[in-house]
């Protein structure tokens, strides 16, 4: 029997690159929760990495991955999580919540 797709949520640390919607001169990095409909965690992470690369983000690290249907999963922002999960289910596209970003340090030299 084939595995059922589920929506996975990954907490991802990213760095904007030139041409990104976030200006790398103003944003050094960010954490973002990304959602993908996939057969397993590895496939979800692969889809998320590809979607972020297409938007000109460097993936620094994927901190964790969670099955959003698992009863123990408690999203930090339930409204955002439900909106993103529903979008991922309906469109089969990777989506994301808000970017929690930080500015470069004064001595950082942007790329």
Protein Blocks (a to p, Z undefined) as FASTA:
>chain_A
ZZddddddddddddddehiabdfklmnbdcdddddddfbfklmmmmmmmmmmmnopacfb
dfbacdfkbmklccfblmlmmmmmmmmmmnopacddddddddddfklccZZ
